[in-house]
Amino acid sequence: MWRHLSLPSLVLKPYLTCSFNLTIAAYSKTLTMATAKSIEECDVGIFCFISQTPGFRGILKQRYADFIVNEVDTDGNVVHLTCMDAPPQAVDEGETKVCDPMKKSYEAEIESFRSLVGDSDAERLGAFIIQATSGSEDSDSPIVLSPDSDKSHRTAVHNFFKENFKFLVTDTVEGPDVALKCVRVRLSSGAQSNNGRKTRKRKDRGDRPFDSRGSNNWPDHLGKFLRFHLYKENKDTQEALGLIGKMLGIQPRSFGFAGTKDKRSISTQRVTVFKQHASRLAALNDRLIGIKVGDFCYVNDELLLGQLLGNRFSVTLRGVVADSEDIVKASAESLGRNGFINYFGLQRFGSGSVPTHLIGAALLRGEWKTAIQRDVVRKAREYYKQSNDFEGTLKQLPRHLVAERAILQCLKKCPGNYLQALKAIPRTLRMMYVHSYQSYLWNHAASMRVKNYEAEQVVPGDLVYDEVDDTKKVTSINVDCDNDGSDDTFDCNHIDETSGVDFPERKSFHVKTVTTEDVAHGNYSIDDVILPLPGFRVIYPANDIANVYHDLAKKDGIKLTEHVHGVKEFSIMSMTGSYRRVFQKPMDFEWELIRYTVTNEPLTETDLDKIVKDKSMTVIKQGQNEEYEAKSPYYCSEQLIIPEDNLELSLDDNKVENVRQVELAQIKSPESQLALKLNFTLPASCYATMAVRELLKTSTSVAFHKTLNQ
């Protein structure tokens, strides 16, 4: 029997218009409200819906298993975890058959080198190798061979080292006069002495793109990068990779991935790691909690941010209550047919006490001290104000708060230098603040576009791509991120639920303004409408929507067409900007209604569920008395018990601490409940929560959905 859903009249009326009057006064009010309470959708310009279907009650992410994300790679393949075993070929070949080059005798090679360069340089090289193999401090200093005016001969010397002394590297330096040059020889950063001591100082590795320790003997037949599929439960991407990196003893910069995934979810995505063997990672599976790795292969290129088409979502809304089941069905059909407003979701604006767009606004105004004060956790900030104790404040900050710790550590060294402290934050993260403000303006402009002109047809002054092809329909258009493919790591408290990063389009698309003639001839549809994310290269709509950007920015003390200060990276006029579609339809959209009686029973099968089930079926087929030789270390009965969300798991010094196995309580409801299960694909940087919002006609904030669980 359906229970009556008591919703505000705001939710029950047809929705083609916005739920708030979008006046500049309302904009200004949201800035004040955002600092006083947890962020709400209206604070960041999310006001409107496009469908006329009424909303209904449904709980988003009651369990993290209700929100499953699978990355879609650049070839359109959905990424799944299917196997956690290391590939049998060449798994240990590189580890067991390659000897330590520093323990080998090079007498024969030195004699060959003597015939190429003469006695003097051969003796100099022999002494250098002896120093290196003995662990002498002198091996840190390079040697310079005799001056040589013959370029072809110098090339032969370089090639000789490449073929015979792989633990040494060479380059060419200026000689005693202009006509002469010398070959310089030094120890490779990956080489080790007999006692295992690193012969290159740690500071000399600071600008290298990867942690190359131990990779000097990498087999030639393997690609430099191990690509694997990362499966994680209730963990953000950087947290999971941080654990794996700690267990492997490598730095976070060794990993590459196409985008971050939401923490409160189960997700599978591709990751690359520099020169690591699959056997090492596969061995971690029996020690990792809520994380699994598999589907290993060696490739020549690392994954870069933005190298994905999108994400495949499986979203389950539990506890669905509506006046009739037909309302739920009509809403689901409408979502598939009409789509949703392509807002930047709440995740875009951070989970901290101060929304990231407010920090971004302070940066754009050049208020470095204000930006820093807003970015430090409230409790730690109060402690610092009272004590002026950097060390004590740092101890109060969790290590995952990368930005806050970077700021305090820099201020400790350079008191009062707030701009330098901001630049101590990893570049990718500090630029997220500015991009967040761009998103804030875009959301407001999108709401005004729907409020003023509805969501049915193109109007004069709209912006569209001049020629739309199939690839543009699949690929989202995001904020420009010049040079954001850096090696810096993310603080995932500030990152989005899906791809989490903005990656510039590889193609240059021509943008035009829709004319009255275009509208009359039906040249463009509502799906073609785009809005800019501010920058010096974008154009703005030729109607009143352009005023939203400039008026709101002016209220924040920001000019979109002038340099406010001289710091390039925190200036709108130094960013190219880009465009984003106003309306988005879910692709490959499927939905179904499910009846269930056990409140927390799984309603969707995960990648790990499928692997465990397949292994279980194999064991049953073989019989209980037969030994299952193919049994993997990850296959055990404990894996069938997934820790509930409130079970805190931590791993320190490669050990799992404070882990309790808790069986899920089988709480039965007095009557069956209804769930709506949705499966769909979205382009990168589109928000599944905004699609759900269009269905429910209610907020997607975590705080709101927690109240529905009570």
C-alpha positions in Angstrom: 0.0 0.0 0.0 1.3 3.4 -0.9 1.9 5.9 1.8 1.1 9.5 1.1 4.1 11.6 0.6 4.0 14.9 2.4 6.2 17.3 0.3 6.3 21.1 0.2 4.0 22.7 -2.3 7.1 23.8 -4.0 7.8 20.2 -5.0 4.3 19.1 -6.0 3.7 21.8 -8.6 4.8 21.3 -12.2 8.4 22.3 -12.8 9.3 24.1 -15.9 10.3 27.3 -14.0 12.7 27.9 -11.2 12.1 27.5 -7.6 13.6 30.8 -6.6 13.5 34.3 -8.2 17.0 34.7 -9.6 17.6 38.3 -8.7 21.0 39.9 -8.0 19.8 40.4 -4.4 19.2 36.6 -4.2 22.7 36.0 -5.5 24.2 38.3 -2.9 22.2 36.6 -0.1 23.6 33.2 -1.1 27.2 34.4 -0.4 26.3 35.3 3.2 24.3 32.1 3.8 27.1 29.9 2.4 29.5 30.9 5.2 27.0 30.4 8.0 25.7 26.9 7.2 26.4 23.8 5.2 26.2 24.5 1.5 22.8 24.0 -0.2 22.0 23.9 -3.9 20.5 27.4 -3.9 23.8 28.7 -2.6 25.5 27.7 -5.8 22.9 28.6 -8.4 21.0 25.3 -8.6 17.4 26.4 -8.8 15.5 24.9 -11.7 14.1 21.7 -13.2 13.0 21.1 -16.8 10.3 18.4 -16.4 6.7 18.9 -15.3 6.5 15.6 -13.5 6.0 15.9 -9.7 8.7 14.7 -7.3 8.7 11.8 -5.0 10.6 10.5 -2.0 13.7 8.5 -2.5 16.9 8.0 -0.5 20.1 8.7 -2.4 23.2 6.7 -1.2 21.5 5.0 1.8 24.3 2.5 1.3 27.5 3.3 -0.6 26.7 0.2 -2.7 23.6 2.1 -4.0 25.9 4.3 -6.1 28.2 2.3 -8.5 30.5 4.1 -10.9 32.4 2.4 -13.7 34.7 4.4 -15.9 34.2 4.5 -19.6 37.5 4.6 -21.4 38.4 6.6 -24.6 37.4 3.6 -26.8 33.9 3.5 -25.2 34.5 0.4 -23.1 33.0 0.2 -19.6 35.8 -0.6 -17.1 35.1 -3.6 -14.8 37.2 -5.6 -12.4 37.1 -9.1 -13.8 40.3 -10.8 -12.6 42.7 -10.1 -9.7 45.5 -12.5 -10.6 48.8 -11.3 -12.1 49.3 -12.3 -15.7 51.5 -15.5 -15.8 53.9 -14.3 -18.5 57.0 -12.4 -17.3 55.5 -11.8 -13.9 58.8 -12.4 -12.1 61.2 -12.3 -15.0 62.3 -8.8 -14.4 62.7 -9.4 -10.6 64.6 -12.7 -10.6 66.6 -12.9 -13.8 68.1 -9.4 -13.9 71.2 -9.0 -11.8 72.4 -6.0 -9.9 74.5 -3.9 -12.3 76.5 -2.5 -9.5 77.8 -6.0 -8.5 79.1 -6.9 -12.0 82.7 -6.7 -13.2 83.1 -4.3 -16.2 86.7 -5.1 -17.1 85.7 -6.3 -20.6 83.6 -3.3 -21.3 86.3 -0.9 -20.1 88.8 -2.5 -22.4 86.4 -2.0 -25.3 86.0 1.6 -24.2 89.8 2.0 -24.2 89.9 1.2 -27.9 87.3 3.9 -28.5 88.6 6.8 -26.4 92.2 5.9 -25.3 93.9 5.1 -22.1 93.3 8.3 -20.2 89.5 8.3 -20.4 89.3 4.5 -19.9 91.3 4.7 -16.7 89.1 7.6 -15.5 85.9 5.6 -16.2 87.3 2.5 -14.5 88.0 4.6 -11.3 84.6 6.1 -11.4 82.9 2.7 -11.6 85.0 1.4 -8.7 83.8 4.4 -6.6 80.2 3.8 -7.6 80.2 0.1 -6.7 82.0 0.7 -3.4 79.3 3.3 -2.3 81.8 6.2 -2.3 80.4 9.7 -1.8 82.6 10.7 -4.8 80.2 8.8 -7.1 77.7 11.6 -6.7 80.0 13.8 -8.8 80.1 13.2 -12.5 83.3 12.8 -14.6 84.1 14.7 -17.8 85.9 12.9 -20.6 88.6 14.5 -22.8 87.6 17.4 -25.1 86.4 16.1 -28.5 85.6 18.2 -31.6 84.2 15.2 -33.6 80.5 15.1 -33.2 80.2 11.6 -34.8 82.8 10.3 -32.4 80.9 11.8 -29.4 77.8 10.1 -30.6 79.6 6.8 -30.7 80.7 7.4 -27.1 77.1 8.1 -26.0 75.8 5.0 -27.7 78.6 2.9 -26.1 77.3 3.9 -22.7 73.7 3.2 -23.6 74.6 -0.4 -24.7 77.2 -1.3 -22.1 76.6 0.9 -19.0 72.9 1.1 -18.4 73.3 2.4 -14.9 75.2 5.5 -16.2 73.9 8.4 -18.2 75.8 10.8 -20.5 75.3 14.3 -21.9 77.5 16.9 -23.7 78.9 20.0 -22.0 81.1 22.9 -23.2 84.8 22.2 -23.6 87.8 24.5 -23.0 87.0 26.5 -26.1 84.1 27.0 -28.5 85.2 24.3 -31.0 85.6 21.6 -28.4 82.9 19.8 -26.4 83.1 17.1 -23.7 81.1 14.0 -22.8 80.0 14.1 -19.2 79.2 10.8 -17.3 77.2 10.4 -14.2 75.3 7.8 -12.2 71.7 7.2 -13.1 69.2 8.3 -10.4 67.9 4.7 -10.2 71.2 3.0 -9.5 72.1 1.7 -6.1 75.4 0.9 -4.5 76.3 -2.4 -2.9 75.0 -1.4 0.4 71.7 -0.3 -1.1 72.3 3.4 -0.5 70.8 5.8 -3.0 73.7 7.4 -4.8 71.7 10.3 -5.9 70.5 12.7 -3.3 66.8 12.8 -2.6 66.6 16.5 -3.5 68.0 15.7 -7.0 64.8 13.6 -7.7 62.4 16.4 -6.9 61.5 17.4 -10.4 61.3 13.9 -11.9 57.8 13.0 -13.1 57.9 9.5 -11.5 59.3 7.8 -8.5 62.0 5.8 -10.4 63.6 4.0 -7.4 64.3 0.4 -8.2 63.3 0.7 -11.9 66.8 0.8 -13.4 66.6 -2.8 -14.4 63.2 -2.8 -16.0 62.9 -5.4 -18.8 63.0 -4.0 -22.3 60.1 -6.2 -23.4 57.6 -4.7 -20.9 55.9 -1.3 -21.2 57.1 1.3 -18.7 53.7 1.5 -17.1 51.6 -1.2 -15.4 47.9 -0.4 -16.1 45.4 -2.0 -13.8 41.7 -1.6 -12.7 41.1 -0.1 -9.3 38.0 -1.2 -7.5 37.2 0.7 -4.3 34.4 0.9 -1.8 33.6 4.0 0.2 37.0 5.5 -0.5 38.1 8.4 -2.8 40.6 7.8 -5.5 43.6 9.5 -4.0 43.0 7.8 -0.6 43.0 4.4 -2.2 46.1 5.1 -4.3 47.8 6.5 -1.2 47.3 3.2 0.6 48.6 1.2 -2.3 51.6 3.5 -2.7 52.4 3.2 0.9 52.4 -0.6 0.8 54.5 -0.6 -2.3 56.9 2.1 -0.9 56.5 4.5 -3.8 55.4 8.1 -4.1 51.9 9.2 -5.2 53.2 10.8 -8.3 54.0 7.4 -9.8 50.3 6.8 -10.4 48.2 8.2 -13.2 44.5 8.2 -13.6 41.9 9.7 -15.9 39.6 11.1 -13.1 38.5 10.9 -9.5 35.4 9.0 -8.4 33.1 9.8 -5.6 34.1 8.5 -2.1 30.6 7.3 -1.0 30.2 4.8 -3.8 31.6 1.6 -5.3 33.7 2.5 -8.3 36.1 0.8 -10.8 38.5 2.9 -12.9 41.8 2.5 -14.8 45.1 3.5 -13.1 48.7 3.4 -14.4 51.8 3.1 -12.2 55.4 3.6 -13.3 57.5 0.4 -13.6 55.9 -1.9 -11.1 55.3 -5.6 -11.6 51.8 -7.0 -11.6 52.8 -9.7 -9.1 53.6 -7.0 -6.4 50.2 -5.3 -6.8 48.2 -8.6 -7.0 49.8 -9.7 -3.7 48.2 -6.7 -2.0 44.7 -7.9 -2.6 44.5 -10.1 0.5 45.7 -7.2 2.7 43.6 -4.4 1.3 40.2 -3.6 2.8 37.6 -2.1 0.6 40.1 -1.9 -2.3 41.0 -4.5 -5.0 43.3 -4.3 -8.0 43.4 -6.5 -11.1 43.1 -6.8 -14.9 46.8 -6.0 -15.3 48.6 -5.2 -18.5 51.8 -3.3 -19.4 51.5 -0.2 -21.6 53.9 2.5 -22.9 52.0 5.5 -21.8 50.6 6.7 -18.5 47.0 7.8 -18.0 46.4 11.5 -17.9 43.6 13.5 -16.4 40.7 13.7 -18.7 41.5 10.6 -20.8 38.0 9.1 -20.5 34.7 9.4 -22.3 32.6 9.4 -19.1 31.2 7.1 -16.5 28.6 4.3 -16.3 26.3 4.7 -13.3 24.1 2.3 -11.4 22.1 4.3 -8.9 19.6 2.8 -6.6 17.1 5.0 -4.8 15.7 3.2 -1.8 12.5 3.9 0.3 10.7 5.3 -2.7 7.3 6.8 -1.7 4.9 8.5 -4.1 1.2 9.0 -4.5 1.2 6.3 -7.1 3.7 4.0 -8.9 2.7 5.7 -12.1 4.3 9.0 -10.9 7.7 7.2 -10.5 7.4 5.6 -13.9 6.5 8.8 -15.6 9.4 10.6 -13.9 11.9 7.9 -15.0 10.6 8.1 -18.6 10.8 11.9 -18.6 14.4 11.8 -17.4 15.4 9.4 -20.3 13.5 11.5 -22.8 14.2 15.1 -21.7 17.4 14.8 -19.6 18.3 17.3 -17.0 20.0 20.7 -16.5 23.7 20.0 -16.6 24.5 21.8 -13.4 27.8 21.4 -11.6 26.7 19.4 -8.5 27.4 20.2 -4.8 30.5 18.1 -4.9 32.1 20.7 -7.2 32.0 23.2 -4.3 33.7 21.1 -1.7 32.8 19.4 1.6 34.7 21.8 3.9 33.2 24.5 6.2 33.8 27.1 3.5 32.7 26.4 -0.1 35.5 26.3 -2.6 33.9 29.0 -4.8 34.2 31.5 -2.0 37.9 30.8 -1.8 38.1 31.1 -5.6 36.5 34.5 -5.4 39.0 35.7 -2.9 41.8 34.5 -5.1 40.4 36.3 -8.1 40.2 39.5 -6.1 43.8 39.1 -5.0 42.9 38.7 -1.3 45.5 36.1 -0.4 45.1 36.3 3.4 41.3 36.0 3.1 41.7 32.9 0.9 44.0 31.3 3.4 41.9 32.0 6.4 38.9 30.5 4.7 40.8 27.4 3.6 42.1 26.3 7.0 39.9 24.0 9.0 37.8 26.0 11.5 39.0 24.2 14.7 42.7 24.4 13.6 42.3 28.1 12.6 40.9 29.0 16.0 43.7 27.1 17.7 46.3 29.0 15.6 44.7 32.3 16.3 45.0 31.7 20.1 48.5 30.1 20.1 50.3 31.1 16.9 51.7 27.5 17.1 52.3 26.1 13.6 53.4 22.7 14.8 50.4 22.3 17.1 48.0 23.4 14.4 49.6 20.9 11.9 49.1 18.1 14.3 45.4 18.9 14.4 45.0 18.6 10.7 44.5 15.1 9.1 47.1 14.2 6.5 44.5 14.1 3.7 44.0 17.8 4.0 46.7 18.5 1.6 46.0 22.2 1.0 45.7 23.2 4.6 48.9 21.4 5.6 50.8 23.0 2.7 49.6 26.4 3.7 50.7 26.1 7.3 54.0 24.5 6.5 54.9 27.4 4.1 53.7 30.0 6.6 56.0 28.4 9.2 59.0 29.1 6.9 57.8 32.4 5.5 55.4 34.1 8.0 53.1 36.6 6.4 53.8 35.5 2.8 50.3 34.5 2.0 50.6 34.3 -1.7 53.6 32.0 -1.4 51.6 29.9 1.0 48.8 29.6 -1.6 51.3 28.6 -4.2 52.6 25.8 -1.9 49.2 24.0 -2.6 49.5 21.5 -5.4 48.7 23.4 -8.7 45.8 21.1 -9.7 44.1 21.6 -6.4 44.6 25.4 -6.1 43.2 25.8 -9.6 40.1 23.9 -8.5 39.2 26.9 -6.3 39.1 29.2 -9.3 37.3 26.7 -11.5 34.8 26.3 -8.7 34.0 30.0 -9.0 33.6 29.6 -12.8 31.2 26.8 -12.1 29.3 29.0 -9.6 28.7 31.6 -12.3 27.8 29.0 -14.9 25.1 27.4 -12.6 23.5 30.8 -12.1 23.5 31.5 -15.8 22.0 28.1 -16.6 19.2 28.7 -14.1 18.5 32.1 -15.6 18.4 30.6 -19.1 15.8 28.1 -18.0 13.8 30.6 -16.0 13.7 33.2 -18.8 13.4 31.0 -21.9 12.3 27.6 -20.6 13.9 24.4 -21.9 12.1 23.6 -25.1 13.7 25.6 -27.9 16.6 27.7 -29.0 16.2 31.5 -28.8 18.1 34.3 -30.5 21.3 35.1 -28.6 21.9 31.6 -27.4 25.4 30.1 -28.0 25.8 26.8 -30.0 28.5 24.9 -31.8 28.5 25.8 -35.4 28.7 22.2 -36.6 27.8 19.4 -34.1 29.1 15.9 -34.9 28.8 12.7 -33.0 31.9 13.1 -31.0 30.8 16.4 -29.6 27.5 14.9 -28.6 29.4 12.4 -26.4 32.2 14.6 -25.1 31.4 17.1 -22.4 32.9 20.6 -22.7 34.6 21.6 -19.5 36.6 24.4 -17.9 39.9 25.1 -19.5 42.7 23.8 -17.4 46.0 25.0 -18.9 48.9 22.9 -17.7 46.7 21.1 -15.1 48.0 17.7 -16.2 50.7 18.1 -13.6 52.2 15.6 -11.2 50.6 17.1 -8.2 48.2 15.1 -6.2 44.6 16.0 -5.2 43.0 16.7 -1.9 39.9 14.7 -2.7 37.7 16.5 -0.2 37.5 19.2 -2.9 36.9 16.9 -5.9 33.9 16.0 -7.9 31.9 12.7 -7.9 32.7 11.6 -11.4 35.8 12.6 -13.4 36.5 15.3 -10.9 38.7 17.3 -13.2 38.3 19.5 -16.2 40.3 18.6 -19.2 40.6 20.9 -22.2 39.1 19.6 -25.5 41.6 18.4 -28.0 39.7 19.9 -30.8 38.9 23.6 -31.4 35.1 24.0 -31.9 33.7 27.1 -33.5 31.0 28.8 -31.3 28.4 31.0 -32.8 25.4 33.1 -31.7 22.0 32.0 -32.8 20.2 34.4 -35.0 16.5 35.0 -35.6 16.9 33.2 -39.0 18.5 30.2 -37.3 15.5 29.9 -35.1 13.0 30.3 -38.0 14.8 27.6 -40.0 15.2 25.2 -37.0 18.9 25.0 -37.5 19.6 24.1 -33.9 17.9 22.2 -31.1 17.7 22.8 -27.4 20.4 20.1 -26.9 22.9 22.3 -28.8 22.7 25.2 -26.4 25.9 25.9 -24.5 27.0 28.5 -21.9 30.6 29.8 -21.3 32.8 29.3 -18.3 34.5 32.7 -18.0 37.9 33.3 -19.6 39.5 35.7 -22.1 38.7 33.6 -25.2 35.0 33.0 -24.6 32.1 34.9 -25.9 28.9 35.5 -23.9 25.3 35.0 -25.0 23.8 37.9 -27.0 20.9 38.2 -24.7 20.2 39.1 -21.0 21.9 35.9 -19.8 25.3 37.6 -20.3 24.3 40.1 -17.5 24.2 37.2 -15.0 27.9 36.6 -15.3 29.0 40.3 -15.1 26.5 41.4 -12.4 27.2 38.5 -10.1 31.0 38.9 -10.5 30.7 42.6 -9.9 28.9 41.9 -6.6 31.9 39.7 -5.7 34.3 42.5 -6.6 35.5 40.7 -9.6 35.9 41.9 -13.2 35.6 39.3 -16.0 37.2 41.5 -18.6 40.1 43.1 -16.7 43.1 42.0 -14.8 42.5 42.8 -11.1 46.0 41.9 -10.0 49.3 40.7 -11.4 49.2 37.0 -10.4 48.5 35.3 -13.7 47.2 31.9 -12.5 44.5 33.5 -10.2 43.2 35.9 -12.9 40.1 35.2 -15.1 41.8 37.1 -17.9 44.7 34.7 -17.9 42.4 31.7 -18.4 41.1 30.7 -21.8 37.7 29.5 -20.5 35.5 27.0 -22.3 31.9 25.9 -22.8 29.5 23.4 -21.3 26.1 22.1 -22.6 23.2 23.4 -20.7 21.1 20.3 -21.0 22.3 16.7 -20.9 20.4 13.4 -21.7 21.6 10.2 -20.0 22.9 7.7 -22.6 22.0 4.0 -22.7 19.3 4.8 -20.1 17.6 1.9 -18.3 15.4 1.8 -15.2 13.4 -0.7 -13.1 11.3 -0.8 -10.0 12.4 -3.3 -7.3 10.5 -4.6 -4.3 12.5 -5.6 -1.2 11.8 -6.4 2.4 15.3 -6.5 4.0 16.2 -2.8 4.6 19.9 -3.1 3.8 20.0 -6.0 1.4 22.2 -5.5 -1.7 20.1 -4.6 -4.7 22.9 -4.3 -7.3 25.7 -6.8 -8.1 29.2 -5.2 -7.9 32.3 -6.3 -9.8 33.6 -8.0 -6.7 30.3 -9.8 -6.1 30.6 -11.3 -9.6 34.2 -12.4 -9.1 33.4 -14.0 -5.7 30.3 -15.7 -7.2 32.2 -17.1 -10.2 34.9 -18.5 -7.8 32.2 -20.0 -5.6 30.6 -21.7 -8.5 33.9 -23.1 -9.7 34.5 -24.6 -6.2 31.1 -26.2 -6.1 31.5 -27.7 -9.5 34.8 -29.3 -8.5 33.3 -30.8 -5.4 34.0 -30.3 -1.8 36.7 -33.1 -1.6 38.8 -31.7 -4.4 41.4 -29.1 -3.9 40.8 -25.9 -5.7 44.3 -25.2 -7.0 43.3 -21.9 -8.8 42.1 -20.5 -5.5 43.4 -16.9 -5.2 44.5 -15.2 -2.0 41.6 -12.7 -2.3 39.0 -15.5 -2.2 37.9 -16.0 1.4 34.7 -16.1 3.3 35.4 -12.7 4.9 35.0 -11.0 1.6 31.4 -11.9 1.6 30.9 -9.6 4.6 31.2 -6.0 3.4 31.8 -3.6 6.2 28.9 -1.1 6.7 29.5 2.5 6.2 30.1 3.3 9.9 32.8 0.8 10.3 36.1 2.7 10.3 39.0 0.9 8.6 42.5 2.2 8.6 45.9 0.8 7.4 49.1 2.0 9.0 52.6 0.6 8.4 51.1 -2.1 6.2 48.9 -3.4 9.0 45.2 -3.2 9.3 44.3 -1.7 12.7 41.0 -1.5 14.6 39.2 -3.8 12.1 36.1 -5.5 13.3 34.1 -7.9 11.2 30.5 -7.0 11.7 27.7 -9.1 10.1 25.1 -6.9 8.5 21.9 -6.9 10.6 19.0 -8.4 8.6 16.4 -5.8 9.5 13.1 -6.7 7.9 10.4 -4.1 7.2 6.8 -4.7 8.3 6.0 -4.4 4.6 7.8 -4.5 1.3 9.6 -1.3 0.2 10.1 0.1 -3.3 13.4 1.0 -4.9 14.1 2.6 -8.3 17.2 1.4 -10.0 18.8 3.5 -12.7 21.5 2.6 -15.2 22.9 5.3 -17.5 26.1 6.7 -18.9 27.2 10.4 -18.7 30.1 12.3 -20.2 33.0 13.2 -18.0 32.4 16.0 -15.5 28.6 15.5 -15.6 26.9 14.8 -12.3 24.7 11.8 -11.8 23.3 13.5 -8.7 21.9 16.2 -10.9 20.0 13.5 -12.9 18.6 12.1 -9.7 17.6 15.7 -8.6 15.5 16.0 -11.7 13.6 12.8 -10.7 13.0 13.6 -7.1 12.6 17.4 -7.3 14.4 17.6 -3.9 17.9 18.5 -2.8 20.8 16.1 -3.4 22.7 17.4 -0.3 24.1 14.8 2.0 22.5 16.5 5.0 19.0 16.2 3.4 19.2 12.6 2.5 20.5 11.7 6.0 17.2 13.0 7.4 15.4 10.6 5.2 17.3 7.7 6.8 16.0 8.6 10.2 
